[in-house]
Amino acid sequence: MSQQLSGIGPEDLLSVLETIFRAGLQEIKRIRALHEPVTPAKRPRSTRKDAGVSRTSNAIDVLTHSAHPLHIHEILLALEARGLAATRDSLVSALTKLLVPAGPVVRTAPNTFTIKGRTP
């Protein structure tokens, strides 16, 4: 026979206890966080040999090692050979941003790039 104490049913009592315990746990976590040193989250390191190097930097490296200007299609093929995937539009956009006077890239024809100082 289930008896109610002061009009509080078992579900109500469990709900109140759960709320109290959750609040207590949040307070414990807050206090613990105040006393623990903050360490920045570390991203797992990639096993690729060019990990951390952007696709744009890899594209510049491809252009640097090329004897002549390369069309975007050729640059994409060279990046794929390195195990890097890039979309045509994003790479063209990234290389176009490097066409500024102080930038390392020169456009020799539509979607064809080389390193500044090289003769086309």
Backbone bond lengths (Angstrom), bond angles and torsions (degrees), N, CA, C in turn:
res aa  C-N    CA-C-N  psi(-1)  N-CA   C-N-CA  omega(-1)  CA-C   N-CA-C  phi
1 M - - - 1.427 - - 1.531 108.73 -
2 S 1.323 116.63 123.07 1.448 124.26 -177.68 1.514 109.96 -84.90
3 Q 1.312 116.29 126.77 1.449 120.58 -177.96 1.518 109.10 -114.01
4 Q 1.320 116.97 135.77 1.451 120.68 177.62 1.518 108.70 -97.00
5 L 1.328 114.95 134.33 1.455 120.09 178.16 1.517 108.67 -98.49
6 S 1.281 117.47 118.03 1.459 123.93 176.85 1.512 112.23 53.34
7 G 1.290 119.59 34.99 1.458 122.94 177.18 1.517 114.43 78.38
8 I 1.322 118.69 8.01 1.470 122.13 178.95 1.518 107.43 -101.90
9 G 1.326 115.47 121.62 1.454 120.42 179.00 1.512 111.13 -84.61
10 P 1.327 117.48 169.05 1.470 121.17 -179.62 1.530 112.89 -59.78
11 E 1.322 117.81 -38.06 1.473 120.63 179.88 1.518 110.37 -66.97
12 D 1.324 117.03 -38.65 1.461 120.35 178.06 1.528 110.32 -64.01
13 L 1.323 116.05 -44.44 1.455 120.88 179.82 1.535 110.97 -61.79
14 L 1.330 116.50 -43.84 1.478 120.06 178.34 1.527 111.08 -64.01
15 S 1.295 117.65 -38.43 1.460 121.87 179.18 1.528 110.79 -64.35
16 V 1.333 116.80 -43.46 1.462 121.07 178.47 1.524 110.13 -64.13
17 L 1.314 117.99 -45.32 1.466 121.36 179.19 1.529 111.36 -61.92
18 E 1.326 116.76 -42.02 1.460 120.78 179.48 1.521 110.08 -61.63
19 T 1.330 117.76 -43.71 1.460 121.76 179.33 1.531 110.80 -62.28
20 I 1.338 116.62 -43.10 1.467 120.87 179.64 1.530 110.44 -63.46
21 F 1.324 117.18 -44.23 1.465 120.54 -179.10 1.529 111.71 -66.93
22 R 1.324 117.23 -39.30 1.477 119.95 177.94 1.528 110.30 -63.47
23 A 1.341 116.85 -43.79 1.463 120.62 178.93 1.527 110.39 -62.75
24 G 1.318 116.64 -41.48 1.458 120.74 178.13 1.517 111.75 -63.57
25 L 1.317 117.57 -41.61 1.466 121.75 179.13 1.527 110.77 -64.79
26 Q 1.337 117.45 -41.15 1.467 120.25 177.58 1.519 110.76 -62.18
27 E 1.321 117.24 -39.81 1.458 121.08 179.42 1.530 110.47 -66.61
28 I 1.315 117.59 -40.71 1.467 121.08 177.00 1.525 110.33 -61.46
29 K 1.323 117.53 -44.38 1.472 121.26 179.00 1.527 111.13 -63.57
30 R 1.345 116.97 -39.50 1.458 120.83 179.88 1.532 110.29 -64.08
31 I 1.331 116.96 -45.62 1.462 121.33 -179.63 1.525 110.44 -65.77
32 R 1.312 117.16 -42.65 1.468 120.87 178.79 1.525 110.77 -61.64
33 A 1.336 117.13 -39.48 1.468 121.07 -179.64 1.518 111.22 -65.51
34 L 1.327 117.76 -31.09 1.464 120.83 178.17 1.519 112.20 -67.38
35 H 1.314 117.27 -29.08 1.455 121.72 -175.35 1.529 114.33 -99.65
36 E 1.316 117.31 -6.82 1.471 120.22 179.45 1.518 109.37 -94.33
37 P 1.329 117.40 140.84 1.465 119.66 176.70 1.528 109.80 -67.46
38 V 1.313 114.68 142.77 1.455 119.92 179.88 1.520 108.50 -84.76
39 T 1.311 116.45 121.63 1.457 121.21 176.31 1.521 108.27 -118.08
40 P 1.306 117.07 132.86 1.463 118.60 179.47 1.526 110.44 -65.46
41 A 1.307 115.04 145.12 1.460 120.03 178.95 1.522 108.74 -67.92
42 K 1.308 115.60 133.56 1.460 120.17 179.61 1.511 109.72 -100.63
43 R 1.329 113.94 132.37 1.454 118.92 175.48 1.519 108.64 -80.20
44 P 1.319 116.86 142.99 1.461 118.04 177.54 1.525 110.63 -63.61
45 R 1.297 115.23 136.28 1.461 119.11 -179.94 1.521 110.94 -75.99
46 S 1.296 114.01 141.41 1.448 119.79 178.71 1.525 108.99 -80.08
47 T 1.313 116.50 155.74 1.462 120.09 178.39 1.527 111.76 -92.61
48 R 1.360 116.11 -3.84 1.462 118.95 177.71 1.520 109.86 -66.67
49 K 1.324 116.70 145.40 1.456 119.27 -178.57 1.522 112.16 -70.29
50 D 1.337 118.41 -22.23 1.459 121.46 179.22 1.523 111.07 -105.66
51 A 1.327 117.36 24.88 1.462 121.46 -179.03 1.514 109.83 -60.80
52 G 1.297 116.07 139.70 1.443 121.10 179.15 1.509 113.67 87.05
53 V 1.305 118.10 -9.35 1.454 122.06 178.84 1.522 107.49 -96.96
54 S 1.315 116.53 128.19 1.456 120.57 -175.69 1.523 111.61 -69.63
55 R 1.290 114.80 162.51 1.461 120.04 176.87 1.524 110.21 -64.68
56 T 1.342 115.85 -34.49 1.459 119.38 177.58 1.522 109.94 -64.15
57 S 1.316 117.06 -43.90 1.471 120.27 178.23 1.523 110.90 -63.36
58 N 1.316 116.23 -38.54 1.467 119.86 176.48 1.520 110.61 -65.48
59 A 1.334 117.70 -38.90 1.469 120.91 178.39 1.524 110.25 -64.05
60 I 1.332 116.76 -40.93 1.467 119.99 177.19 1.520 110.05 -63.63
61 D 1.330 117.12 -39.14 1.460 120.77 176.99 1.529 110.99 -62.51
62 V 1.331 116.04 -41.56 1.474 120.16 177.12 1.524 109.89 -60.67
63 L 1.342 116.39 -45.01 1.468 120.10 179.72 1.527 111.35 -65.27
64 T 1.324 116.85 -36.37 1.463 121.33 -179.82 1.529 110.99 -64.32
65 H 1.315 115.99 -37.83 1.470 119.78 -178.18 1.531 113.42 -87.26
66 S 1.309 116.82 -0.67 1.465 120.22 179.14 1.529 110.08 -91.67
67 A 1.321 115.68 142.24 1.463 120.29 -179.67 1.522 112.41 -80.82
68 H 1.329 116.73 -12.48 1.472 120.56 -177.39 1.528 109.56 -144.71
69 P 1.331 117.29 166.35 1.464 119.69 177.47 1.528 110.95 -60.26
70 L 1.335 115.73 148.52 1.454 120.83 -178.67 1.524 111.08 -119.88
71 H 1.321 115.53 139.36 1.462 121.48 173.11 1.523 107.58 -74.76
72 I 1.310 116.17 154.72 1.458 120.60 -177.06 1.534 111.63 -55.56
73 H 1.325 116.91 -34.26 1.467 120.43 178.71 1.528 110.83 -61.98
74 E 1.331 116.58 -41.10 1.465 120.80 179.24 1.537 110.99 -67.88
75 I 1.313 116.20 -37.37 1.472 120.27 178.10 1.524 109.62 -64.65
76 L 1.334 116.78 -44.20 1.466 120.91 178.70 1.529 111.50 -61.07
77 L 1.327 116.96 -40.76 1.466 120.44 177.59 1.530 111.14 -62.70
78 A 1.338 116.50 -40.80 1.466 120.45 179.00 1.536 110.88 -66.16
79 L 1.328 116.82 -38.30 1.464 120.02 177.17 1.523 111.13 -66.39
80 E 1.324 116.83 -40.56 1.462 120.67 177.19 1.518 110.55 -61.62
81 A 1.337 117.03 -37.58 1.462 120.90 177.92 1.528 111.12 -63.79
82 R 1.328 116.24 -26.01 1.466 121.13 176.84 1.526 112.10 -87.54
83 G 1.311 115.98 -0.19 1.464 119.63 179.50 1.511 113.75 86.14
84 L 1.329 117.05 18.03 1.457 121.67 -179.91 1.524 110.31 -111.73
85 A 1.302 115.79 134.33 1.458 120.34 176.61 1.517 108.53 -104.65
86 A 1.313 116.62 138.15 1.463 121.61 176.69 1.516 107.46 -147.07
87 T 1.311 115.92 148.89 1.461 118.83 175.98 1.517 108.69 -87.09
88 R 1.301 115.38 150.15 1.454 121.90 -177.94 1.517 111.02 -57.95
89 D 1.329 116.34 -49.26 1.458 120.61 -175.84 1.524 112.39 -64.55
90 S 1.325 117.19 -41.19 1.468 119.15 -178.34 1.524 110.90 -68.29
91 L 1.324 116.93 -37.58 1.458 119.60 -179.66 1.531 110.90 -71.30
92 V 1.325 117.60 -40.61 1.466 120.45 176.13 1.524 109.28 -60.61
93 S 1.322 116.85 -43.44 1.460 120.98 179.35 1.523 110.97 -61.59
94 A 1.319 116.76 -45.26 1.464 120.80 -179.23 1.530 111.33 -64.26
95 L 1.320 117.28 -42.78 1.465 120.38 179.48 1.524 111.10 -69.26
96 T 1.329 117.51 -35.71 1.453 121.33 179.17 1.523 110.77 -63.89
97 K 1.327 117.06 -34.26 1.471 120.55 177.58 1.525 111.51 -66.57
98 L 1.315 117.29 -19.99 1.464 121.41 179.81 1.524 112.78 -90.77
99 L 1.331 117.12 5.53 1.460 121.04 -179.22 1.528 112.72 -82.05
100 V 1.295 117.60 2.98 1.466 121.30 179.87 1.516 108.94 -60.65
101 P 1.346 117.61 159.63 1.479 119.66 -176.78 1.526 114.88 -52.58
102 A 1.319 117.81 -35.23 1.460 119.40 -179.53 1.527 112.68 -90.83
103 G 1.319 117.27 -1.15 1.455 121.10 -176.67 1.512 113.42 -76.79
104 P 1.322 116.84 162.49 1.468 120.71 -175.56 1.525 114.39 -86.75
105 V 1.348 118.25 -6.77 1.463 121.17 -171.36 1.529 110.89 -111.33
106 V 1.332 114.91 143.30 1.465 122.50 176.53 1.522 107.63 -126.27
107 R 1.349 116.10 140.00 1.471 120.23 175.40 1.525 107.46 -94.98
108 T 1.319 116.65 123.99 1.468 121.01 -178.40 1.525 111.99 -99.77
109 A 1.308 116.75 -20.55 1.462 123.15 178.47 1.535 106.05 -161.30
110 P 1.325 118.32 172.47 1.464 118.64 178.06 1.535 111.32 -55.85
111 N 1.332 115.93 123.57 1.469 123.58 178.92 1.529 112.98 58.42
112 T 1.311 117.05 26.80 1.460 122.50 176.84 1.525 107.86 -124.62
113 F 1.328 115.78 128.63 1.461 120.13 -172.57 1.521 110.61 -130.70
114 T 1.342 114.23 157.30 1.453 122.14 173.43 1.514 107.95 -148.76
115 I 1.307 116.41 176.60 1.458 121.94 177.95 1.521 108.32 -87.87
116 K 1.321 116.30 140.90 1.465 122.67 -178.82 1.527 110.19 -56.46
117 G 1.317 115.52 138.11 1.451 120.73 177.81 1.519 113.69 97.53
118 R 1.310 117.21 -9.57 1.468 121.43 177.80 1.524 108.74 -91.73
119 T 1.306 115.74 146.90 1.462 119.39 175.72 1.519 109.43 -87.11
120 P 1.325 116.80 133.82 1.481 119.11 -177.86 1.499 114.98 -69.17
